[in-house]
Every structure is written in structure tokens, then in C-alpha cells.
Amino acid sequence: MKPLAAFLLLGAALPGCVRRSEPALLRVTAPAGRVLRFETQIETEQEGFLGLNVNATSTIAWSLTTTPSDENGIETLALRIGGMGTTLRGLPFGGTENERDVAPPIPESLKDGSIALRLDSRGRLRGIVGIDAWIGKRSASVQDSDAPRTSLMSTLAQGAAAGIVEQAARGIVQVFGLVPLPEEPVTSGATWTDTGTIGVPFFAQVKYDNRIELLGAKPDGAGGSIHEIKEDIALDGQVALPSAPQGGFVQIDRGFAVGDVELDATGLPLAADIRCGLTFSATVSGEATGTAERGVAVTFRAHLVTKRVATVENVR
């Protein structure tokens, strides 16, 4: 077989291969009334805390339901968690180290769609609908109803918690495949960044730096393209420990998330394979001397594999 013919035959046999892309303006443009169903497998490992080495395998079934975008182009995606199961290994259950299957309870607001992500057309998280009510309910559920409440501190604590959760979600959604998109049209090999601070005064200051690259594109079989993206996120910062007797903080010594994401023609994820790592240590003030005492370093690692398992159209 002649080299040219062999080359053409190979190209015809591999229509799904990633190819260099034409300039594309990547945007979130999901039609309203569509349900995207996902499954995420998470392998985690923790070392250092209480001298234990603990690992877990979790499976989460979740979905995003699209609604019409508003006048500013903001998409609201209702988040639902349909199920969650975890197998824990390495904890001393009943005095022996073994494994245990657990089913963490899922809050109603994460089952009924009252929590929703607000994304702009570039896939950047612009808010979480329902987060204040959710934090308020959880805060009230752990308080003693017979004890007097310090309304100011309660309000500050709830506000800080809501702020931290909402800002931390900017990074969390990225490891599930919701990627910030570039401002200008891009081709294969183009890179862009998404940086910021997860910060609430007196509670947390964590910087993140996400370097993103378009690896290429391939046909989706419906006239559009699937874009393959690489993410490389670095973290650095501190989180306060207000519950420590003399105060303290957690120092993030090293944090990262790196992996690949596939986006469909609407800018939403089809698949993601992300590896994360976090090494941190706690520092608390000494009760007698006021000196800072640095605690043991804790290392946390995770591998998340997310796949879209179904897309349901015209949901009302």
C-alpha cells in the first residue's frame, strides 16, 4: 500500500481522534429544559491525622438542570444529588482496622434542586442560589434551642460560612469539569488563566491559580465539536480555626489539581479526570505562653473521574 493511501485510510479509521481545532469562541450556551446526568467516582487518601492512614472510595450520582439565561447571559443550573455511597478503609471500627460502607445523608436542598449554580457565558461561577438558606438551616439545626443566641455572632458566622462555601465552590466545580472559558477565540495549544482568592475577612484567605490549555477538538457526530481541555490548579493560603481555644489557623503548604476535561458544544462537561493533592498543617496558640504551636502535617489526595451518563431533553 502506498504511504499516502495508508495515511488516508488511517485518518478515515480514526474519526474520533483529537485534532487541531479551528479558532473557536468557547461559551456556555446550554438550551433550557435539559437535564445533564453525571456519575463521579472519587478515590481519596489521607495521611497524618491522628496517626491514621485512611482511604475511601465514593460514588456520587448528580445532575444539572438548565433554565433560560437571564438578560445578562447568566445560566442557572439546578444541582441535584441523586445518591452517594462511600467505602471507608483504615479507620479503627470496633477496635480493629477494616472497611465499612456508609451512605452519607443528603440534605433535602441538594435533592430537590433548590441549590443552583449561576454561571456566566464563560463558565465562571457567579453565585449559588439557595446557599444562604441552606447554611442558615444547618446552623440552626446544631444550636441548642434553649440556649440564648448571640445574634450578631450567629449572623457573622453564618455569613462567613455562606461566603466561604460559595467562594470555595469556584474551585470545587472546576474539578468536576465546569471550566472557566477564555475571553477570545482559541485554537489548539492556546492557554489562559483563572486566578482569584477564596477570601472572607478573619476566616479564610486562599489563593488559586488555574492554568488552562485547549488540547484540541474532535467531531461530536452532530455537527459540533468536543473540546479537550487541560487544567492545572495551584492553591496557597490559610483558613482560620475559630473553634480552637486560643485561636489558630490551617496553613496550606501545597495544593494542586491537574487533569483533563471534555466539553461538549454547549461548553458543559462530558467527562473529567482530575487528580488533586493537599498538604496542610494546623497552628494553634499556646494557652499559657501565647506561643504558636505547629501541628502535624496532613496530606490528602484524591482522584475524581466524572462522566456524563445521560442527557434528557425538553424537561418541564
N, C-alpha and C positions, 0 to 999 in steps of 0.2 A: 504493500500500500504506500502510495506517495505521501511524503510528510504533510503536504497541505491538506490532502484528503483526510488523513488521520487526525489532524488538528481540528478540522471542521466536524468530524464525527464525534470527537471528544466533547466539543462545545455543544453539540446537539444532545449528547447523552447527559450533560450536567446542567440543565436549565436552572436549577435552584442554587447554583454556586454564587457566592458573593462576588459582585463585580464592582468596578469603579463606577461611581454614580455621577450622573449629570448634576449640575447645580440645582439644589432643592431647597425651598423655604420650608423648614420643618415647623409645623404648627399643630396644636391640639384642636381638632375640628370634628369632634365626635357627634354624630347625629343624636338628637334627643330620643328618649324612649328605648335605649339599647341597654341591655344588661350584659356585662362582661364578667364571666365567672372564672375564678382562678383557684389554683391549689399551690400552696407553698410548703416545701419540705425544708426543715431547719435542723441542722446538726450543730449543737453547741457544746463547748467545753470550758470549764472554769477551774483555775488552779490558784491556790494560795489562801482562800478564805477559810478560816478555822482549820487550816491544815488539810482540807479536803480537796480531792480532785474529782469534780462532778461533771458528768456529761449527760446530754439529753437529746432525744430525737422527737421532733414535733411536726405535726401536720395541721395546717390551717386551711380551711375552705372559706373563701371570701369572694365578695363580688362588688362591682361598682356599677351603679345605675346612672345613666346620663339624663340630664334635663336641658331644656333650652338655655342657651347662653344669654346673659343679660346685655344691656346696652353698651357695657364696657368690654364685652367679649369674655367675661368670666364664666367658666364652665363649673357647674356644681355637680359633683359626683357623690351620690349617696353610698356610704360604705356599710356593708353588712357582713358579719362573720357568721357563717352557717354552722361551723363546727370546729373544734380544736381538741387534739389529743396529744399527750406527751408521755414519753417513757423516760424516767429518771434512772440514772445509774451512778453508783458511787456514794450515795448517802446511807448512813447507818440506820436502816429501818429495823426496829426491834433488836438492836444491838449487833446486827450483822450487816455487812455490806452486800447489797443485792440490788435489784432493779424493781421499779414499781411503775405501773401505768396510772396516769392521773388524767382527769378531764377538767381543766380549769373552768370555773364558771364564766359565762359570757354575759356581760351587762346587757340589759334589755335594749339600751340605746344603740348598742353595736349589733343587735339582731333585727331591730325594726327600721333601720335606715335613718334615724333621727340625727346621727352623726354624718356629716357630709364634708368632703374636701372641696375647697374652692380653688380652681386652677385658672391662671390666665392663659392666653393663647400660646405662650411659650412654655407651658407646663410647669410654671413656678407656683408653689403653694402660696395662696394669698389669704388664707384663713380656714378655720374649721367651724362649720355650723354646728351648734349644739354643745360645744365643748364647755362653756361656762355652766350650763345647767347640769352637765354630767359631773363636773368637778364638784359643784355645789351639793349634789345628791350624795356623792361618795363621802364628802367631808361631813355632812350631816349624819350619815349612817354610822360613823365611827365615834361620834361625840356622845357623851352622856347627857341625855335629855334633862336630867335632874340637876346637872351642874350649871352654875352661872357661866354665860358665854362672854368672852371679851370680844365684842362685836368688831372693833377696829382690827385686832389681830386676826380674827377669823376672816374678815374681808380681805386683809392683806395676804394672808396665807392662801386663800382660795384664788385670789387674783394672780399671785405669783405662780401657783400650781398650774392654772389655766395657761398663763403666758409661757411657762417652761414647756408644757405639753405641746402647745401649738407651735412653738418655735422648734422644738426638738423634732416634731413631725416633718419639718422641712428636710431633715437628713434621713429620717426613717423611711419616708415614702420613696426616696431615691434607691434604697437597697431592694425595694420591691418593684423597681422598674419605671417609676414615674420620674423621667429625666428632664431637667431644665434644658430648653432648646435654645439655639443661637439666635441672635438678632437678625443676621443677614443670611442669604442663601449660602449653602456649603456644599462641597464635594468631598469625595473620599480623601482621608488624611487630614482634613480640617480639624482644628482643635478650638475649644472655647472653655471658659471657666465660669464657675458659680461659687462665689465666696460670701461669707457673712459671719455673723455672731449670734449664737443662741444665748441671749442675754436678758436677765431680769435683775435689776439692781438689788444688791445684797444677797442674791440667791445663786446666780449662775452666770458665768462668762466662758463660753466655749466657742472657739473659732473653728470654722470648717472651710476647707478649700477643695473644691471638686474640679479636677481637670478632665474634660470630656473630649472624646475623639470619635468622629464618624469613620468607621472602618470600611463601610461600603454599603451596597444595596443589592437586592435581588427581587425579581418579579414576585408578586403575591398571587398571580393567577387570575386576578380580576381587573387588570389594567393599572394597578398601582404598584407601589414598591414597599418592601420590608427593609427598614434601615437598621444596620447593626452598629451599636454604639459601645464604646468602652468608657467606663467610669473609673476614676482614681481619686478617692476622697481621703483627706488627711484631717485629723482632729487634734486640738490642743486647748487646754483650759482648766478651769476649776469649777466645782459645784459645792456650795456651802452645805454644812451639816447642822442645821438649826436645832436638831434634837439632841446633839451632843451636850453634856452638862456644862462645859465651858466653851462651847463653840468649836468649830473646826471646818475642814473642807476636804474634798476629794480632789487630788491632783491627777489629771490625765497625763501620764508620762508618754504614751504613744497610742494613737488611734488611727485606724485606716479602714477603708472599704474599697475593694477593687474587683472588677468583673465586667461581664458583657451583658448587654440588653438588646432585645429585638423590639422595635417599634413598628406598628402597622401604619397604614396610610393616614390614619387619624391622629397619629402622634402618641397613641396609648400603647402600653406594653403587651407583647405577645409572650415574651419569655425573658427571664433574667437569671443569671448565675453569678452570685456575688459572694466573695469571701471577706469577712470582717475580723478585726482584731482590736483589742483594747487592753492596755496595761495601765492600772491606776493604783494609787495608794492614798490612804486617809491620814490626815494630820489633825490631831486634837490638842487643845491647850491643857497643860498640866494643872490640876486642881490647886495644888499648894504653891507652886512656883510660878505659874503662868507661862511656863516654857512650852514650846511646841514639841510634840512627840509624834514622830512619823511612824505610821503603822506599816504592816507587811504589804508588799506589793501583790496585787491580784491581777491575774491575766484571764481574759475572756476571749474566746474565739468562736466564730460562727460561720457556717456555710449555708446560704439560702438559695434554693432553686425554685423559681416561680414559673408556672406555666398557665397560659390561658386555656381552659378546658372547654369552654363553650361561649358563644356569642348569641344572645337571643334578641331578635329584632321586634320593633313595634310593641313594646311593653306599655301598658296604660295603667 
